Amino acid sequence: MQFAGAVRRLSTPHWVGFYSLVALCWGALYAMQLPADLIAAADFYGADFWQAICRVEPGLAGAPSIFLMWALMSVAMMAPTAVPTFATWDDLVQSGKAPGFALLLAGFLLVWVGFAVLATLAQIALATAGLVNPIGESTHAALNAALLAAAGLYQFSALKAACLAKCRHPLTFFMQHWQSGPWRMGLRLGAVCLGCCWALMMLAFVGGTMNLLWMGGAMVLMTLEKLPSIGAVLTRPLGYGLLAVSAAVVIFNLGGWI
């Protein structure tokens, strides 16, 4: 019965729209990493359009393409991590206690679009300094080590723990902020999600901002971390693992720095 209810839920218009949005973002990210000659050959997809958004110019000239990439990546990766929370809200909707799924989702995504703006500025600054290549991948071991260490240390922070607690218990979160309405709760939820995941998202500069394999793996990892049973035993080991990788990067490159 629970499985049948879940299937019926996923077939409702707002869930179809939700997953369609996520799928479109993943499809656009895939198209943006296609080789230029393949894009040019795909006239029926609108080659001029895709060539324009996939070309990353140096400096601020490349900001629109970089922002689009980060915005698509944020939606494609972070919306699925919040599915249990959205499902909890949907349970309230089905019980007749709460409307506003679209407003909740819009507020959540607006926070991540704001993050995309900051990430765009960070990528431009790093590229200008010669620390990342045109596809947003770090070219310096020191930067890799610093990002990995920062993400690892953040796994043990009180802020991370507080944000994860809210993500792992969405019903409690909704009850605490019920009077705010779906739009403001969506913004709060986005801020909480950002507090959980921003450091891991910045590891895109280590894996490459256009690396679909990294995106998919990070999305699964962040989703698992938000689940109460799995996340409780994942967060700290993940922190230790990131710190160990950071230390390994330092050790393997120490000779070149001395």
Salt bridges, closest charged atoms under 4 A:
ASP90 OD2 - ARG9 NE 3.46
ASP90 OD1 - HIS14 NE2 2.72
ASP91 OD1 - ARG9 NH2 2.10
GLU225 OE1 - LYS160 NZ 3.14
